[in-house]
Amino acid sequence: MSRIVLSIDRLVLRGLEAGERKALAEGLQAELSRVLADPATRAEWARPHRTPVLRLGRMPMEPGPAGGRKLGGGLARAIGKGLKP
């Protein structure tokens, strides 16, 4: 079984309230874990791969912690799609 190691050096979330930042980070982490745990994704990533930059486009955010979680999940799904070799 392959293993994926993801390192996020820094997550800068300017202009968000503390609750929104926390919810966004939690949503991002939870959804990335789900997306990258998919066996098909792991099989595609069985070889070393480096992606220094992904351009995800515009992603609007709804207000409040629920909006932060939703945006975090959307970011994770977009990252998962962008990482396909």
C-alpha positions, 0 to 999 in steps of 0.5 A, spaced: 500 500 500 502 506 498 503 512 503 502 519 501 505 525 505 503 532 504 506 538 507 503 544 508 508 549 510 504 555 511 497 557 511 495 564 511 488 566 512 488 574 512 481 577 513 477 572 516 475 571 523 478 566 528 472 562 528 472 562 520 480 560 520 479 555 524 473 552 521 476 553 514 483 549 516 479 543 519 475 543 513 481 543 509 484 537 513 478 533 514 477 533 506 484 532 504 484 526 508 478 523 505 480 525 498 487 522 499 485 516 502 481 514 496 485 507 493 485 510 486 488 516 488 493 513 492 495 508 486 496 514 482 500 517 487 505 511 488 511 514 485 514 520 487 511 527 485 512 534 487 507 540 485 510 546 487 503 551 485 496 549 484 492 555 481 485 553 483 481 559 481 476 563 484 472 560 490 467 564 494 466 564 501 460 564 505 460 568 512 461 564 518 464 558 521 460 553 516 462 558 510 469 556 512 468 549 513 465 549 506 470 553 503 476 548 506 472 542 503 472 545 496 479 547 496 481 540 498 477 537 493 480 542 488 487 540 490 485 533 489 483 534 482 489 538 481 494 533 483 492 528 478 498 526 474 
